[in-house]
Amino acid sequence: MTMHALVPSPDATRATPAVTARGVDKSFGAGAARNHVLKAIDIAIHPGELTLIMGPSGCGKSTLLAVLSGLLRPDAGSVEVLGTALWDLDDDGLDAFRLAHCGFVFQGFNLFGALTALEQVMLPLNYAGVTGRAAVEQAYAALCDVGLGPQAGLRPSELSGGQKQRVAVARAFVKDPALVFADEPTSALDKENGQVVVGLLHRAARERGATVLCVTHDPRLVAHADRLLRMEDGRITADGPAPAAPSGHSPY
Ligand SMILES: Nc1ncnc2c1ncn2[C@@H]1O[C@H](COP(=O)(O)OP(=O)(O)OP(=O)(O)O)[C@@H](O)[C@H]1O
């Protein structure tokens, strides 16, 4: 027996993928204006890992995230998430699936102007049937996790950009979802708050076994990730372990 056979490959020790995409294609527009954004993408994303998607502006990162998370229907290909063929579901089925399993942090944060931070974070709990005192306590705890306990009663117009981003992060994490899809979750954050959000992403994957897929331009995230996918012009051009930070150097 060779030494080789004694050492399992990293793939052999990984759990079944939580997200598997095959031949995913997506274009916007038609005719001469057609923009071919995703080009026959095959990818498997694993639970217990923080996976980053990086690449130049406009290469298709957010579009890929939307297709993998049930927000945008591809033109061709299949996406299986937690054993469910996502794009075989009808709209109600997709809504129910996302509600049950997914947490989202969007660019722009998608907060409701009339709701306080606490009410924004309570929303996914209420949809899941958690109401009253239990919902208040869970939502408040999630806000405290991102350092926003004192701002629980404020509305978006009274919050800074970074505070709004942290409300969106608390809302994504409050239900302990099996899957977290995050688009630029640290873009508005300073060093200290960036560290808080990176810690949440990291812990969700490592401690809860969540599948965390994150689009980012932020090089500070790389040292905390398990895997780095690079995209260019609608394709995955590199896929491997995220490089560790040089010793003694923390990007945060
Ligand atoms: N709803 C849409 N309708 C038409 N074109 C779109 C739509 N969404 C995205 N696109 C186009 O698809 C391409 C990829 O956009 P996408 O947002 O996926 O890129 P990205 O890599 O996430 O960019 P960035 O890093 O700047 O956020 C761009 O050319 C964009 O203009």
The ligand as an SDF file (V2000), in Angstrom:
LIG
                    3D

 31 33  0  0  0  0  0  0  0  0999 V2000
  -31.4670   42.0310  -13.9330 N   0  0  0  0  0  0  0  0  0  0  0  0
  -30.5370   42.2640  -14.8550 C   0  0  0  0  0  0  0  0  0  0  0  0
  -30.8940   42.6770  -16.0890 N   0  0  0  0  0  0  0  0  0  0  0  0
  -29.9690   42.8930  -17.0550 C   0  0  0  0  0  0  0  0  0  0  0  0
  -28.6290   42.7190  -16.8680 N   0  0  0  0  0  0  0  0  0  0  0  0
  -28.2350   42.3090  -15.6630 C   0  0  0  0  0  0  0  0  0  0  0  0
  -29.1550   42.0640  -14.5850 C   0  0  0  0  0  0  0  0  0  0  0  0
  -28.4460   41.6490  -13.4980 N   0  0  0  0  0  0  0  0  0  0  0  0
  -27.1500   41.6570  -13.8650 C   0  0  0  0  0  0  0  0  0  0  0  0
  -27.0250   42.0420  -15.1510 N   0  0  0  0  0  0  0  0  0  0  0  0
  -25.7680   42.1350  -15.9050 C   0  0  0  0  0  0  0  0  0  0  0  0
  -25.0720   40.9170  -15.7240 O   0  0  0  0  0  0  0  0  0  0  0  0
  -23.6700   41.1410  -15.6100 C   0  0  0  0  0  0  0  0  0  0  0  0
  -23.1690   40.5190  -14.3270 C   0  0  0  0  0  0  0  0  0  0  0  0
  -23.7390   41.2170  -13.2300 O   0  0  0  0  0  0  0  0  0  0  0  0
  -23.4560   40.7520  -11.7360 P   0  0  0  0  0  0  0  0  0  0  0  0
  -24.1800   41.6930  -10.8480 O   0  0  0  0  0  0  0  0  0  0  0  0
  -23.7380   39.3070  -11.6130 O   0  0  0  0  0  0  0  0  0  0  0  0
  -21.8800   40.9750  -11.6450 O   0  0  0  0  0  0  0  0  0  0  0  0
  -20.9170   40.9910  -10.3690 P   0  0  0  0  0  0  0  0  0  0  0  0
  -19.7380   40.1650  -10.7280 O   0  0  0  0  0  0  0  0  0  0  0  0
  -21.6820   40.6060   -9.1520 O   0  0  0  0  0  0  0  0  0  0  0  0
  -20.5090   42.5270  -10.2960 O   0  0  0  0  0  0  0  0  0  0  0  0
  -20.1480   43.4880   -9.0540 P   0  0  0  0  0  0  0  0  0  0  0  0
  -18.8760   42.9400   -8.4590 O   0  0  0  0  0  0  0  0  0  0  0  0
  -19.9480   44.8170   -9.7090 O   0  0  0  0  0  0  0  0  0  0  0  0
  -21.3230   43.4660   -8.1010 O   0  0  0  0  0  0  0  0  0  0  0  0
  -23.4710   42.6520  -15.6820 C   0  0  0  0  0  0  0  0  0  0  0  0
  -23.1000   42.9650  -17.0270 O   0  0  0  0  0  0  0  0  0  0  0  0
  -24.8370   43.2110  -15.3620 C   0  0  0  0  0  0  0  0  0  0  0  0
  -25.0610   44.4260  -16.0200 O   0  0  0  0  0  0  0  0  0  0  0  0
  1  2  1  0
  2  3  1  0
  2  7  2  0
  3  4  2  0
  4  5  1  0
  5  6  2  0
  6  7  1  0
  6 10  1  0
  7  8  1  0
  8  9  2  0
  9 10  1  0
 10 11  1  0
 11 12  1  0
 11 30  1  0
 12 13  1  0
 13 14  1  0
 13 28  1  0
 14 15  1  0
 15 16  1  0
 16 17  2  0
 16 18  1  0
 16 19  1  0
 19 20  1  0
 20 21  2  0
 20 22  1  0
 20 23  1  0
 23 24  1  0
 24 25  2  0
 24 26  1  0
 24 27  1  0
 28 29  1  0
 28 30  1  0
 30 31  1  0
M  END
$$$$
